[in-house]
Amino acid sequence: MKQPNSIDKHIGTRIRMRRMQLGLTQEKLADALGVSFQQVQKYEKGTNRVGGSRMAEIARLLDVDVGFFYQGAPGADTSKLAGAEFSLMDEFMASREGLMIARAFVRIPNAKVRATIAASIAALSEAMEPAPLTIMAAE
């Protein structure tokens, strides 16, 4: 099976992220586009490339400029690290959990509480990473 092109995958992730931000289902977007929800799934996974006129229609339906889909795309940033970090954020915001966390987080008015939550999440993620292998010296 052919792997999706990294730009097609990025565009699909951005479509999914925006669709979810608006609370649209794949079915509703598909109906508005006149395609099956499976086709929308393929666009979002990057397995099917989105043509120019279809991308313009998706942008109109999702109330964004076409350029939105290319923001942070591989090759769009000279810094590979910044591009990878942006891509990671796109994937996070395209997930149900990411969107749920982001929406809840921005509703917390107290900056100290937000900082405590962010520090707790950072500590938890560091604790979840596998510990580096250490080679024990023979005794």
Salt bridges, closest charged atoms under 4 A:
ASP8 OD2 - ARG49 NE 2.78
GLU44 OE1 - ARG16 NH1 3.88
GLU44 OE2 - ARG19 NE 2.57
GLU57 OE2 - ARG60 NH2 2.65
ASP90 OD2 - HIS10 ND1 3.76
ASP90 OD1 - ARG14 NH1 2.90
